[in-house]
Amino acid sequence: MIFRISAPLILALVMIQSMGFGQEDSTGKDNRPAKPAFESGYLIDQQTSVIPIKNTLEFVIHHRFGTVENGKSDLYGIYGSSNIRLGLNYSFTDNLLVGIGTTKTNQYQDVVIKYNILKQTRSLNIPVSVTFFENFAIDARDKKAFGTDYKFNNRLSYFSQLIVTHRCNSNLSLQVAPSFTHFNMTDTLFDHDKIGISFGGRIKISPQTSIIAAVDIPVYVKGIQEYPKPEYLSKSNLSIGVEISTSTHAFQIFIATAKGILPQQNMMWNNLTESNKLSTKQLLIGFNITRLWNF
């Protein structure tokens, strides 16, 4: 269902972007695209508007250690149960990226699409960058995990998002991103659909180093809730960290409250088995590494 909605949307976005904009308008303003708001296409657990230049291959490692609740006994989660995702992305144009990935949790196999609709200009005639992001995942666990009434469609989940980014100045960038998550199959008393809103930002403290922060908030909309009072409610994912970047690498290390890596997993399932209050026991250490090759 999500792809039937997204395909015409993508076509419309391509038509909007293809209109383009000139180098200067009649007043002489510089309408070239502004420098990228972020150093990487990833902001901890979020996407950004950044797409590497055409014909760039990107290798991505996402790693999440266990929670810190056991303290020294497992070195604050480093020896604990981990989650990891390996991904490959390729930029077919300066505005279109397609990627694949595999994740340890639930053996997710996912496909990502990211497309820049608008780019912020130096003159601020266009004050923000707008990017469409889609993630389609297949849960590849044994079919026993899906109960007795197994169907292949039960494995599928989707995440659609619009990312609105603004480069405030050379040191500060901010973004907001509404999203829609759908799982074809959920456990009893869980909703299949979830609206979300994400906020993120970066403050540069040196040419290569930035402080980064993000929050992903599930929003409970009565119109799409299947149960008036769901037994379990996903909680917000809060994260803060440090990013060190070069022209071909970006390394992010952070603390967060979600162990999931795929965005639909964090929006739908974050910390459902724990109390509904945020505590330091939920925190975990994680890192992201990206490496670029140009062809």
C-alpha positions in Angstrom: 0.0 0.0 0.0 2.8 2.4 0.8 4.5 1.9 -2.5 1.3 2.7 -4.4 1.2 6.0 -2.5 4.9 6.7 -2.8 5.5 6.1 -6.5 3.3 9.0 -7.8 4.7 11.1 -5.0 8.3 10.5 -6.1 7.3 11.3 -9.7 5.8 14.6 -8.6 8.9 15.4 -6.6 11.1 14.7 -9.6 9.0 17.1 -11.7 9.3 19.8 -9.1 13.0 19.5 -8.7 13.6 19.3 -12.5 12.3 22.9 -12.8 15.6 23.9 -11.2 16.8 27.4 -10.5 19.4 29.7 -12.1 22.7 30.9 -10.8 21.4 34.5 -10.4 18.0 36.1 -10.5 17.1 39.5 -11.9 18.3 41.2 -8.8 21.8 39.6 -9.0 21.3 37.4 -5.9 23.4 34.2 -5.7 21.0 31.3 -6.2 23.6 28.6 -6.2 22.9 25.8 -3.7 24.2 26.5 -0.2 26.9 24.3 1.2 25.5 21.1 2.8 23.9 21.6 6.2 25.5 18.4 7.5 28.7 16.5 7.0 27.0 13.2 6.5 23.8 11.7 5.2 23.3 10.3 8.8 22.5 12.2 12.0 22.8 9.4 14.6 19.5 7.4 13.9 18.2 10.0 11.5 18.7 10.8 7.8 19.8 14.3 6.7 19.4 16.1 3.3 23.0 15.2 2.3 23.4 13.0 -0.8 27.0 12.4 -2.0 27.8 13.6 -5.5 26.9 11.5 -8.6 28.6 8.1 -8.9 29.6 7.9 -5.2 29.5 4.6 -3.4 29.0 4.8 0.4 29.7 2.1 2.9 27.9 2.4 6.2 28.4 0.7 9.6 25.9 1.3 12.3 26.6 -0.3 15.7 24.6 -0.2 19.0 26.0 -1.8 22.1 23.7 -3.0 25.0 22.2 -0.7 27.5 24.3 0.6 30.4 22.0 -0.8 33.1 24.4 -3.6 34.2 27.2 -1.2 34.8 30.7 -2.5 35.2 29.6 -6.2 34.9 29.4 -5.8 31.1 31.4 -2.6 30.8 28.3 -0.4 30.5 26.8 -2.4 27.6 30.0 -2.8 25.5 30.1 -6.6 26.4 26.3 -6.8 26.1 24.0 -7.9 23.3 24.6 -5.6 20.3 22.8 -4.6 17.2 24.6 -3.8 13.9 23.7 -2.8 10.4 25.9 -2.9 7.3 24.8 -0.8 4.3 25.8 0.2 0.8 24.4 3.4 -0.9 25.0 4.6 -4.4 24.3 8.1 -5.8 22.9 7.8 -9.3 22.7 11.6 -9.6 23.6 14.5 -7.3 20.0 14.3 -6.0 19.1 10.6 -6.0 20.6 7.9 -3.7 19.5 4.2 -3.5 20.9 1.8 -1.0 20.6 -1.6 0.6 21.3 -2.9 4.1 21.2 -5.8 6.5 20.6 -5.6 10.2 21.2 -8.1 13.0 17.9 -7.5 14.9 15.1 -9.4 13.2 17.5 -10.0 10.3 16.0 -7.0 8.5 17.0 -6.6 4.8 16.1 -3.1 3.7 16.1 -0.9 0.6 16.5 2.9 0.9 15.6 5.7 -1.5 16.6 9.4 -0.8 15.8 12.2 -3.2 16.5 15.9 -2.9 13.4 17.9 -3.9 14.7 21.4 -3.2 18.1 22.8 -2.1 18.6 25.8 0.1 20.2 28.6 -1.9 23.0 31.0 -0.7 20.7 34.0 -1.3 17.9 32.2 0.8 15.5 32.6 -2.0 14.9 29.0 -1.2 15.5 29.0 2.6 15.4 25.3 3.3 16.4 22.0 1.7 13.6 19.4 1.3 14.4 15.7 0.9 12.2 12.7 0.5 13.3 9.4 2.2 11.8 5.9 2.0 12.9 2.7 3.7 11.4 -0.6 2.8 12.3 -3.6 5.0 11.8 -7.4 5.0 12.0 -9.3 8.3 14.0 -12.4 7.3 13.6 -14.5 10.4 12.2 -18.0 10.2 8.5 -18.1 9.4 7.9 -19.5 12.9 8.4 -16.0 14.2 5.1 -14.9 12.4 2.7 -17.4 14.0 0.5 -20.0 12.4 -1.2 -17.8 9.8 2.0 -17.1 7.9 2.1 -14.9 4.8 5.1 -13.4 3.1 3.5 -9.9 3.4 3.7 -10.2 7.2 7.5 -9.6 6.8 7.2 -6.2 5.3 7.5 -2.7 6.9 7.8 0.8 5.5 9.0 4.2 6.6 8.3 7.4 4.6 9.7 10.8 5.6 10.1 14.4 4.4 13.3 16.0 5.8 13.3 19.9 6.0 16.8 21.2 6.7 18.2 24.7 7.2 21.8 25.7 7.3 21.7 28.7 9.7 25.3 29.6 9.3 28.7 27.8 8.9 28.5 26.3 12.4 24.8 25.6 13.1 22.3 23.5 11.1 18.8 22.3 12.1 16.2 19.9 10.7 12.7 18.7 11.2 11.2 15.6 9.6 7.6 14.3 9.8 7.3 10.6 9.0 4.8 7.7 8.5 5.6 4.1 9.6 3.7 1.0 8.7 4.1 -2.7 9.6 2.0 -5.2 7.8 2.0 -7.4 10.9 2.2 -6.5 14.5 1.4 -8.3 17.8 -2.0 -8.1 19.3 -2.9 -4.7 20.8 -0.2 -3.0 18.7 -1.1 -0.4 16.0 0.0 -1.0 12.4 0.6 2.7 11.6 2.5 5.4 13.4 3.0 9.1 12.7 6.3 10.5 13.9 8.2 13.8 14.0 12.0 14.1 14.3 14.2 17.0 15.2 18.0 17.2 14.8 20.9 19.6 14.8 24.6 20.1 14.5 27.0 22.6 16.1 30.5 22.7 14.7 33.2 23.3 17.3 36.2 22.8 14.9 36.6 22.3 11.1 36.3 18.5 11.6 34.4 18.1 14.8 30.7 18.8 15.7 28.3 18.2 18.5 25.2 16.5 17.2 21.8 15.8 18.7 18.5 14.3 17.6 15.1 13.2 18.9 12.5 11.0 17.2 9.0 11.3 18.7 6.1 8.9 18.0 2.9 10.9 17.7 -0.4 9.2 18.8 -3.2 10.2 16.4 -6.6 9.0 17.4 -7.7 8.8 13.8 -5.3 6.0 12.9 -5.1 4.3 16.3 -6.6 0.8 16.2 -6.9 0.7 20.0 -8.2 3.5 22.1 -5.6 2.7 24.8 -2.8 0.6 23.3 -1.2 -1.6 25.9 2.3 -0.6 24.8 3.4 2.8 23.6 6.7 3.4 21.9 8.8 6.1 23.5 10.9 8.9 22.1 14.5 8.2 21.0 16.8 10.8 22.4 20.5 10.9 21.4 23.5 13.2 21.6 27.0 12.7 20.4 30.2 13.9 18.6 30.9 13.7 14.9 34.4 13.8 13.3 34.4 14.1 9.6 36.8 14.3 6.6 36.1 14.5 2.8 35.6 10.7 2.6 34.8 9.6 6.2 32.4 10.5 9.0 32.6 8.9 12.5 29.8 9.5 15.0 29.9 8.3 18.6 26.9 8.9 20.8 24.5 7.9 23.6 20.9 7.1 22.7 17.7 5.6 24.1 16.9 3.3 21.2 18.7 0.1 20.3 17.0 -0.2 16.9 18.7 1.0 13.8 15.9 1.1 11.1 13.7 4.2 11.6 10.4 2.2 11.5 11.7 0.0 14.3 12.5 2.9 16.5 9.2 4.7 15.8 7.1 1.6 16.5 8.9 -0.5 19.1 11.3 1.6 21.1 11.6 0.5 24.8 8.2 -1.1 24.9 9.1 -3.7 27.6 10.3 -1.1 30.1 8.5 1.5 32.2 7.1 4.4 30.3 9.5 6.8 32.0 12.9 7.7 30.6 15.7 6.5 32.8 19.5 6.3 32.6 19.1 2.5 32.4 17.8 2.8 28.9 20.9 4.6 27.6 23.3 2.8 25.2 26.5 3.7 23.4 26.6 3.5 19.7 28.6 4.6 16.7 28.2 5.2 12.9 31.0 5.1 10.3 30.6 6.1 6.7 33.2 5.8 3.9 32.9 7.3 0.4 34.4 6.2 -2.9 34.0 8.3 -6.1 33.9 6.7 -9.5 
